[in-house]
Amino acid sequence: MPKKKGDKKEKGDKKKKKKEKGADKEKKSKKGKKEAEVPSNPPPAESKAPEPPKKPEGGGGDAPPQLSAEYWTKVAMLQRTYDSQIVPKRSHLLNELQRLEAARNLIEAQASEIEATARREFEASLSRLHDAKAEKLNNLEGETNQIRVEVAEMERLVADLADFKKAKSAEEMTKFLSVDRELHHRMYRLAGAPSRVGLEINPYDLPRDHDESHKLRREYAGARKIIQVKDEMIEYLLQEREGLLKAHANASHQAANLNNAAQHEMKQWVRLTDKFAQELDQFQLACRYCKAPLSRLSVNTYCPYNRKIRQNQPGGGANEFRQHGDEGSGLHRFEPTHRRASP
């Protein structure tokens, strides 16, 4: 069958619509890419400094030469002032604006990261709470179901006994006697079941992460204070130790100086004492004849070398007077050693 013109027209319209839809999608995708490429907080665009007006080649046009020269002189002065004072300050302000914008972005990023971490911690805390709650409720539900089963069995037994107590006809009594053994068995089974120990479930030991976190924060703050006090004490002790070490070093230096001075003085005294002793040795009195030193014992004793001259010997007249220690008197004659003559 030959195709109709209307069908061809409809197909052409559909193709045009599809092409238009594809073009719209491409435009939207390009627009989205451009928006994604543009930052959320773009840095401020640097505005260009105004360029100074250029002096026309033909002079000042119809202006007088004097007016034109004064005009361009003022313009040049203003341009130099702008370049030397305004341009550096403007550059500094733009850099500061960029720095503040970067700091703001960094603060937002850090706050988002901290918020995400806090949300994860909060969700983990809630998950632990829900898990603990579900565990306790499951234990309670299991214990409750077991107790309900036993109670329901007892209630059925009570209901059966109440029905049989109402028996009046022979048929009802016969029925009771037929199930009597079963009722006894059920009673013994219920009575012989182990007694249930009360399930101890503490509703107050659910995880309290917020309390623990508050407690840890308080303990952390207290520990920080203690550490700060400890650091201050250590710093104070170190400063005291440094001062004491300096004082000890100064005292040791002074003691060493005093020790050296004392040793030097002692050496001087020893030298002077030796010299004095030598001088005393020079002035020590000794016997002219036997060289016996002067002492308490020798002062009044006889000299073995100074023989006493008798009166009847030559030169020993009766009226001759002899001094102490004169030759022939028999006594010592003490004289300084550096003056005494050899015997």
C-alpha positions in Angstrom: 0.0 0.0 0.0 1.4 3.5 -0.7 2.3 5.6 2.3 0.2 8.5 3.1 1.6 12.0 3.1 0.2 12.6 6.6 2.2 9.7 8.0 5.4 11.1 6.5 4.6 14.5 8.0 4.1 13.0 11.5 7.3 11.1 11.3 9.1 14.3 10.3 7.6 16.2 13.2 8.7 13.5 15.6 12.3 13.6 14.4 12.3 17.4 14.8 11.0 17.1 18.3 13.7 14.5 19.2 16.4 16.8 17.7 15.1 19.7 19.7 15.0 17.6 22.9 18.6 16.5 22.3 19.7 20.0 21.7 18.0 21.2 25.0 19.7 18.4 26.9 23.1 19.3 25.5 22.6 23.0 26.4 21.6 22.0 29.9 24.6 19.7 30.4 26.9 22.4 29.1 25.3 24.9 31.4 25.7 22.5 34.4 29.3 21.9 33.5 30.0 25.7 33.4 28.2 26.2 36.7 30.3 23.3 38.2 33.5 24.9 36.9 32.6 28.3 38.4 33.6 28.2 42.1 31.0 29.0 44.8 33.0 31.8 46.2 35.2 33.2 43.3 38.0 35.5 44.3 37.3 39.1 43.6 38.3 40.1 40.1 41.1 42.6 40.1 40.0 45.8 38.5 42.5 47.4 36.3 44.0 50.7 37.4 42.8 53.7 35.4 45.2 54.6 32.7 46.3 58.2 32.6 44.9 60.3 29.8 47.3 60.4 26.9 48.5 63.8 25.7 47.2 64.4 22.2 49.8 64.7 19.5 48.6 68.0 18.3 49.0 69.7 21.6 45.9 70.7 23.7 43.5 71.1 20.8 42.0 74.6 21.0 43.2 75.2 24.6 45.9 77.8 25.1 49.5 76.5 25.4 49.8 77.7 29.0 46.6 76.1 30.1 47.4 72.8 28.4 50.9 72.7 30.0 49.5 73.3 33.5 46.8 70.7 32.9 49.2 68.0 31.8 51.6 68.9 34.7 48.8 68.3 37.2 47.7 65.1 35.6 51.3 63.8 35.7 51.5 64.7 39.4 48.2 62.9 40.2 49.3 59.8 38.3 52.7 59.7 40.2 50.8 60.0 43.5 48.4 57.3 42.5 51.2 54.9 41.3 53.3 55.4 44.5 50.6 55.4 47.2 47.3 54.0 46.0 48.5 51.1 43.8 50.5 49.3 46.5 47.8 49.8 49.1 45.2 48.5 46.6 47.3 45.4 45.9 47.7 44.8 49.6 44.0 45.1 50.2 43.2 42.7 47.4 45.7 40.1 48.7 44.2 40.5 52.2 40.7 40.0 50.8 41.8 36.8 49.0 43.5 35.6 52.2 40.3 36.2 54.2 38.2 34.4 51.6 40.5 31.4 51.7 40.3 31.4 55.5 36.5 31.4 55.3 36.5 28.5 52.9 38.9 26.6 55.1 36.7 27.2 58.2 33.7 26.0 56.4 35.5 22.8 55.2 36.8 22.1 58.7 33.3 22.7 60.2 31.8 20.3 57.7 34.4 17.7 58.5 33.8 18.0 62.2 30.0 17.9 61.7 30.3 14.8 59.6 32.5 13.1 62.3 30.0 14.1 65.0 27.1 12.7 63.0 28.9 9.4 62.5 29.7 9.2 66.2 26.1 10.1 67.0 24.7 7.5 64.6 27.1 4.9 66.0 26.0 5.7 69.5 22.3 5.4 68.5 23.1 2.1 66.8 24.7 0.7 70.0 21.7 1.9 72.0 19.2 0.3 69.7 21.2 -3.0 69.6 21.4 -3.1 73.4 17.7 -2.3 73.6 16.8 -5.0 71.1 18.9 -7.6 72.9 17.1 -6.9 76.3 13.7 -6.9 74.7 14.3 -10.2 72.9 15.4 -11.8 76.2 12.3 -10.4 77.9 10.0 -11.5 75.0 11.4 -15.1 75.1 11.0 -15.4 78.8 7.5 -13.9 78.6 6.4 -16.3 75.9 7.6 -19.3 77.9 5.7 -18.1 81.0 2.6 -17.4 78.9 2.7 -21.0 77.5 2.8 -22.5 81.0 0.1 -20.2 82.3 -2.1 -21.0 79.3 -1.7 -24.7 80.0 -2.6 -24.2 83.6 -5.7 -22.1 82.7 -6.8 -24.9 80.3 -6.4 -27.4 83.0 -8.4 -25.2 85.4 -11.1 -24.8 82.8 -11.3 -28.6 82.2 -11.5 -29.3 86.0 -14.3 -26.7 86.3 -16.2 -28.4 83.4 -15.9 -31.8 85.0 -17.0 -30.5 88.3 -20.3 -29.5 86.7 -20.9 -33.1 85.5 -24.4 -34.4 86.4 -25.2 -37.1 83.9 -23.7 -40.5 83.6 -22.2 -39.6 80.2 -20.4 -36.6 81.6 -19.1 -38.6 84.5 -17.9 -41.4 82.2 -16.1 -38.8 80.1 -14.4 -37.4 83.2 -13.3 -40.9 84.3 -11.9 -41.6 80.8 -9.6 -38.5 80.9 -8.8 -38.7 84.5 -5.3 -40.3 83.9 -4.5 -37.6 81.3 -5.5 -34.8 83.7 -3.2 -36.3 86.4 -0.4 -36.6 83.9 -0.9 -32.9 82.9 -0.9 -31.8 86.6 2.2 -33.8 87.4 4.0 -32.4 84.3 3.1 -28.9 85.3 4.0 -29.4 88.9 7.3 -31.1 88.0 8.4 -28.4 85.7 11.5 -26.7 87.0 10.8 -23.5 88.8 11.8 -20.5 86.8 14.5 -18.2 88.3 13.6 -14.6 87.9 15.3 -13.2 84.8 17.5 -10.3 86.0 17.5 -7.6 83.3 18.9 -4.3 84.4 17.1 -1.5 82.5 19.6 1.1 83.7 22.8 -0.4 82.1 21.9 0.7 78.6 24.9 2.4 76.8 25.0 6.0 77.7 27.7 7.3 75.4 26.8 10.9 76.0 27.3 10.5 79.7 30.6 8.8 79.1 31.7 11.5 76.6 30.7 14.2 79.1 32.6 12.4 81.9 35.6 12.0 79.6 35.5 15.7 78.7 35.4 16.7 82.3 38.2 14.3 83.2 40.2 15.6 80.2 39.7 19.2 81.3 40.8 18.2 84.8 43.8 16.3 83.4 44.7 19.3 81.2 44.7 21.6 84.3 46.8 19.1 86.3 49.3 18.9 83.4 49.4 22.7 83.1 50.1 23.0 86.8 52.7 20.2 86.5 54.4 22.0 83.5 54.4 25.3 85.4 55.9 23.6 88.5 58.6 21.9 86.3 59.3 25.2 84.6 59.7 26.9 88.0 61.9 24.1 89.3 64.1 24.2 86.2 64.5 28.0 86.6 65.3 27.5 90.3 67.7 24.7 89.4 69.4 27.0 86.9 69.7 29.7 89.5 71.1 27.3 92.0 73.6 25.9 89.5 74.7 29.4 88.8 75.0 30.2 92.5 76.9 26.9 93.0 79.2 27.7 90.1 79.9 31.2 91.5 80.5 29.8 95.0 82.8 27.1 93.6 84.6 29.8 91.6 85.0 32.0 94.7 86.1 29.0 96.8 88.6 28.1 94.2 89.9 31.7 94.1 90.0 31.7 98.0 91.8 28.4 98.0 94.3 29.6 95.5 94.8 32.8 97.4 95.1 30.9 100.7 97.7 28.5 99.2 99.6 31.4 97.7 99.5 33.2 101.1 100.6 30.0 102.9 103.5 29.6 100.5 104.4 33.2 101.2 104.3 32.6 104.9 106.4 29.4 104.6 108.9 31.3 102.5 109.0 34.1 105.0 109.2 31.7 107.9 112.1 29.9 106.3 113.8 33.2 105.6 113.2 34.3 109.2 114.6 31.0 110.4 117.6 31.5 108.3 118.0 35.0 109.7 117.6 33.7 113.2 120.2 31.1 112.5 122.6 33.8 111.6 121.9 35.7 114.9 122.0 32.5 117.1 124.5 32.7 120.0 127.0 29.9 120.3 130.1 29.3 122.4 133.2 30.7 120.9 135.3 27.7 121.9 133.1 24.6 121.7 130.4 26.0 119.5 127.7 24.9 122.0 124.4 26.8 121.3 123.0 29.1 124.0 120.4 27.5 126.1 119.2 27.3 129.7 121.5 24.4 130.4 124.6 25.6 128.7 124.5 29.2 129.9 126.1 28.4 133.3 128.0 25.3 132.5 131.8 25.0 131.9 133.3 24.9 128.5 135.5 21.8 128.0 137.7 23.8 125.6 138.1 26.9 127.7 140.4 25.6 130.3 140.4 27.4 133.7 143.8 28.9 134.6 145.0 28.2 138.1 146.5 31.0 140.2 149.8 29.3 140.4 150.0 28.9 136.7 151.7 31.6 134.6 149.4 34.5 133.9 147.1 33.5 136.8 147.7 36.2 139.3 145.6 36.5 142.3 144.5 40.0 141.7 143.6 39.5 137.9 139.9 40.0 137.2 138.4 37.8 134.5 135.0 38.4 132.8 132.4 35.7 132.2 133.6 33.5 129.4 137.1 35.0 129.2 139.8 32.8 128.0 141.0 30.7 130.8 137.8 31.2 132.9 136.5 27.8 132.1 133.1 29.1 131.0 131.4 29.5 127.7 131.7 32.6 125.8 128.6 33.1 123.7 128.9 35.2 120.5 126.8 35.5 117.4 127.5 32.7 115.0 128.2 35.0 112.0 130.7 36.9 114.1 132.4 34.1 116.0 135.9 33.2 115.0 136.9 29.6 114.2 138.5 28.0 117.3 
